[in-house]
Amino acid sequence: MGKKPFGSRIEPKCEYCACGTRSADGKMVLCTKRGIMEPQGKCRKFAYDPLKRVPRRAPVLPQFSQEDFSLEDL
């Protein structure tokens, strides 16, 4: 198997638990086991759901000009 996309050690958080669902306003998590929880909260019933994980934004790439790729300066 390959390398796991978020590492081998996942820190438990309600925001990406299989038992939780985001509330309509997006500020809280509605848990089937514990009720209303904060997104950063955790409990012993944590079950990781990778589809709920939001990936980080891609870094902004630098802008290059045509001169950066020219070999005439060598």
C-alpha positions in Angstrom: 0.0 0.0 0.0 1.2 3.6 -0.3 1.6 6.5 2.0 -1.6 7.6 3.7 -2.7 11.1 2.5 -3.0 12.6 6.1 -0.3 10.6 7.8 -0.6 7.5 10.0 -1.6 9.3 13.2 -4.9 11.1 12.9 -5.7 13.5 15.7 -9.4 12.9 16.7 -11.7 15.9 15.9 -15.4 15.9 15.6 -15.2 17.8 12.3 -14.1 14.7 10.4 -15.7 12.0 12.5 -18.1 9.5 10.9 -20.6 10.0 13.8 -20.9 13.7 13.2 -22.6 16.0 10.7 -22.0 19.7 10.3 -24.8 22.0 11.5 -26.6 24.3 9.1 -24.6 27.3 10.1 -21.3 25.3 10.0 -20.2 26.3 13.5 -21.1 23.1 15.4 -21.1 19.4 14.7 -24.3 17.3 15.4 -23.0 14.0 16.8 -25.2 10.8 16.9 -23.4 9.6 20.0 -22.8 12.8 22.1 -25.2 15.5 20.7 -24.0 19.0 19.8 -20.2 19.2 19.8 -17.6 21.8 18.8 -15.7 21.0 15.6 -12.4 20.8 17.5 -13.9 18.5 20.2 -13.3 14.8 20.5 -14.7 11.8 22.4 -14.0 8.0 22.7 -16.5 7.2 19.9 -14.3 8.8 17.3 -14.3 7.0 13.9 -12.2 8.7 11.2 -14.0 9.5 7.9 -11.5 10.6 5.3 -14.2 12.1 3.0 -15.1 14.7 5.6 -11.5 16.0 5.7 -11.0 19.3 4.0 -7.6 19.5 2.2 -5.3 22.5 2.5 -5.3 25.0 -0.2 -2.6 24.7 -2.9 0.3 27.1 -2.5 0.5 30.0 -4.9 3.1 29.3 -7.6 5.6 32.0 -8.6 5.2 33.7 -11.9 8.0 33.1 -14.4 8.8 35.0 -17.6 10.2 33.7 -20.9 13.6 35.0 -19.9 13.8 32.6 -17.0 13.8 29.7 -19.4 16.3 31.1 -21.9 19.7 29.5 -22.4 21.3 32.5 -24.1 22.8 34.0 -20.9 25.1 31.0 -20.4 
